Amino acid sequence: MIITYLGHACFKLTHGSFDMIIDPFTAGSVPGLKPLKETVNQVICSHKHGDHFGFKEVKLRQVRTDTPFIVTPIETYHDDKEGALRGPNNVIIIDVDGMKIVHMGDIGCELSDEELEPLMNADILMIPVGGFYTIDGKQAASYVSRISPKITIPMHYRSEGIGYDEIGTVDEFLSSVKDVEVSYIGSELEVVGKPEEHKILVMEGKMAHV
């Protein structure tokens, strides 16, 4: 399987001849990112904000029912006021070939141990770390500690020339996660078999202008 980080909270998963995009962003909605130019078999979104709900930005191939991805949404909130500020958010669990991939969307709330149970021991965790609109770096680090994923990919943060001014960089998150290997990689990650060691992978957004 190939995981491609397109930028912000948008990822493309490719498994054989089938591909899927998670949280496509509307053109112009995220500073520093070029419009998406992708054609895939399936699109899923965590919530209906423009930087995560750009269905019209992605072309769909002929409809197929043989998706290898089993998708389970978990209802959460975009804020710590039970959605009163920014509405609902879905954490998306994707099961594929015995692997569990968790995309936390724009989660902004604290989950109980019971609510967190379906996410536990994820093979790959995609989690927002920038704060303001979502949990911040310290809160994200706490979630990582509780979920115990094998691979953590931070998302929804500001980097040079990319992202919202209000949100933070990845630095607070990285400094809050202890005793975990951190690697900076490009926009693509090839996953062969289930990951074994916990590591943090900081990926480069493929659609970045810079």
C-alpha positions as CSV (number, residue, x, y, z in Angstrom):
1,M,0.0,0.0,0.0
2,I,1.1,3.5,-0.8
3,I,0.2,6.5,1.4
4,T,0.6,9.9,-0.3
5,Y,0.4,13.0,1.8
6,L,-1.2,15.7,-0.4
7,G,-1.2,18.4,2.3
8,H,-3.1,19.7,5.3
9,A,-5.3,16.7,6.4
10,C,-5.5,15.1,2.9
11,F,-4.1,11.7,2.2
12,K,-4.3,9.3,-0.7
13,L,-4.3,5.5,-0.1
14,T,-3.4,3.2,-2.9
15,H,-3.9,-0.5,-2.6
16,G,-3.3,-2.4,-5.8
17,S,-5.5,-0.9,-8.5
18,F,-7.9,0.8,-6.0
19,D,-7.3,4.2,-4.4
20,M,-9.0,6.5,-2.0
21,I,-8.7,10.1,-0.8
22,I,-9.4,11.2,2.7
23,D,-10.3,14.9,3.4
24,P,-9.7,16.6,0.1
25,F,-9.4,20.4,0.4
26,T,-11.3,22.9,-1.7
27,A,-9.0,24.9,-4.1
28,G,-7.8,28.0,-2.3
29,S,-9.0,26.9,1.1
30,V,-5.5,26.2,2.5
31,P,-2.8,28.8,2.0
32,G,0.3,27.5,0.2
33,L,-1.4,24.4,-1.4
34,K,-2.0,24.0,-5.1
35,P,-5.4,22.7,-6.2
36,L,-5.9,18.9,-6.1
37,K,-5.6,17.1,-9.4
38,E,-6.4,13.5,-8.5
39,T,-8.6,10.8,-9.9
40,V,-9.5,8.0,-7.5
41,N,-12.1,5.3,-6.8
42,Q,-13.4,6.5,-3.5
43,V,-13.5,9.7,-1.4
44,I,-14.3,10.1,2.3
45,C,-14.4,13.2,4.5
46,S,-14.3,13.6,8.2
47,H,-16.6,16.7,8.3
48,K,-18.1,19.4,6.0
49,H,-15.6,22.2,6.3
50,G,-14.1,23.4,3.0
51,D,-10.6,22.4,3.9
52,H,-11.7,18.8,4.4
53,F,-14.8,18.5,2.1
54,G,-13.6,19.2,-1.4
55,F,-15.5,16.4,-3.2
56,K,-15.7,18.5,-6.3
57,E,-11.9,18.8,-6.5
58,V,-11.4,15.1,-7.0
59,K,-12.5,13.1,-10.1
60,L,-14.0,9.7,-9.6
61,R,-13.4,6.8,-11.8
62,Q,-16.1,4.4,-12.7
63,V,-17.9,3.2,-9.6
64,R,-16.4,0.0,-8.1
65,T,-17.8,-2.1,-5.3
66,D,-14.6,-4.1,-4.7
67,T,-13.0,-1.6,-2.3
68,P,-10.3,-3.2,-0.1
69,F,-11.0,-0.5,2.5
70,I,-13.5,-1.1,5.3
71,V,-14.4,2.4,6.6
72,T,-15.9,2.9,10.1
73,P,-16.7,6.5,11.2
74,I,-16.6,7.4,14.9
75,E,-18.6,10.5,15.9
76,T,-16.7,13.1,17.8
77,Y,-16.5,16.9,18.0
78,H,-14.5,19.7,16.3
79,D,-14.2,21.5,19.6
80,D,-14.3,21.0,23.4
81,K,-17.9,22.4,23.6
82,E,-19.6,19.3,22.1
83,G,-19.7,20.9,18.7
84,A,-21.2,24.2,19.8
85,L,-18.2,26.1,18.3
86,R,-17.3,24.2,15.1
87,G,-19.7,21.3,14.8
88,P,-19.2,17.6,14.5
89,N,-16.2,15.6,13.4
90,N,-15.7,12.0,12.4
91,V,-12.7,10.0,13.3
92,I,-12.2,7.6,10.4
93,I,-11.1,4.0,11.0
94,I,-9.9,2.2,7.9
95,D,-9.2,-1.6,7.9
96,V,-7.2,-2.9,5.0
97,D,-5.3,-6.2,4.8
98,G,-5.3,-6.7,8.5
99,M,-4.0,-3.2,9.2
100,K,-5.9,-0.4,11.1
101,I,-5.4,3.1,9.8
102,V,-6.9,5.9,11.9
103,H,-7.5,9.4,10.6
104,M,-8.7,11.8,13.3
105,G,-10.0,14.5,11.1
106,D,-10.3,17.8,12.9
107,I,-10.8,16.4,16.4
108,G,-11.0,19.1,19.0
109,C,-12.3,17.2,22.0
110,E,-11.1,14.8,24.6
111,L,-12.2,11.2,24.3
112,S,-12.8,8.8,27.2
113,D,-11.0,5.5,27.4
114,E,-14.2,3.8,26.3
115,E,-14.5,6.1,23.3
116,L,-10.9,5.6,22.5
117,E,-11.1,1.8,22.5
118,P,-11.8,1.3,18.8
119,L,-8.7,3.3,17.9
120,M,-6.3,1.5,20.2
121,N,-3.1,-0.1,18.7
122,A,-3.6,1.5,15.3
123,D,-1.0,0.6,12.8
124,I,-1.0,4.1,11.3
125,L,-2.4,7.2,13.1
126,M,-3.0,10.5,11.2
127,I,-3.5,13.2,13.8
128,P,-3.9,17.0,13.8
129,V,-1.3,18.8,15.9
130,G,-1.6,22.5,15.1
131,G,-4.2,23.7,17.7
132,F,-6.7,26.6,17.5
133,Y,-9.2,24.7,15.2
134,T,-8.1,21.3,16.6
135,I,-6.2,19.7,19.4
136,D,-2.7,21.1,19.9
137,G,0.6,19.4,19.9
138,K,0.5,18.5,23.6
139,Q,-3.0,17.1,23.4
140,A,-2.0,15.2,20.2
141,A,1.0,13.7,22.1
142,S,-1.3,12.6,24.9
143,Y,-3.5,10.8,22.3
144,V,-0.5,9.1,20.8
145,S,0.5,7.8,24.2
146,R,-3.0,6.5,24.8
147,I,-3.6,5.0,21.4
148,S,-0.2,3.4,21.0
149,P,0.0,3.4,17.2
150,K,3.0,2.0,15.3
151,I,3.3,4.9,12.9
152,T,2.1,8.4,13.7
153,I,1.8,11.0,10.9
154,P,1.2,14.5,12.1
155,M,-1.1,16.7,10.0
156,H,-3.0,20.0,10.0
157,Y,-0.2,22.2,11.1
158,R,1.6,25.3,9.7
159,S,4.9,25.1,8.0
160,E,6.9,27.6,5.9
161,G,4.5,29.3,3.5
162,I,1.8,26.6,4.1
163,G,-1.3,26.5,6.4
164,Y,-3.2,29.0,8.5
165,D,-1.5,31.7,10.5
166,E,-3.6,30.8,13.6
167,I,-2.3,27.2,13.9
168,G,1.0,26.1,15.3
169,T,3.9,24.2,13.7
170,V,4.7,20.5,14.2
171,D,7.4,21.5,16.8
172,E,5.3,21.5,19.9
173,F,4.0,18.0,19.1
174,L,7.5,16.6,18.4
175,S,8.9,18.0,21.6
176,S,6.0,16.6,23.6
177,V,6.4,13.0,22.4
178,K,9.2,11.3,24.3
179,D,11.5,8.4,23.3
180,V,10.0,8.0,19.8
181,E,12.1,8.0,16.6
182,V,11.2,10.9,14.3
183,S,11.9,10.8,10.6
184,Y,11.3,13.4,7.9
185,I,10.3,11.9,4.6
186,G,8.8,12.9,1.3
187,S,5.2,12.8,0.2
188,E,5.0,9.0,-0.2
189,L,5.2,6.2,2.2
190,E,5.2,2.5,1.1
191,V,3.8,0.2,3.7
192,V,4.8,-3.5,3.3
193,G,3.3,-5.6,6.0
194,K,2.3,-4.5,9.5
195,P,4.6,-1.9,11.1
196,E,6.5,-3.2,14.1
197,E,8.2,-0.3,15.8
198,H,6.6,3.0,16.9
199,K,7.9,6.0,14.9
200,I,6.8,9.4,13.9
201,L,6.9,10.3,10.2
202,V,6.8,14.0,9.3
203,M,5.7,13.9,5.6
204,E,6.0,16.6,3.0
205,G,2.7,17.7,1.3
206,K,2.7,16.9,-2.4
207,M,0.6,19.8,-3.3
208,A,2.7,22.5,-1.6
209,H,3.6,25.5,-3.6
210,V,7.1,25.8,-2.0
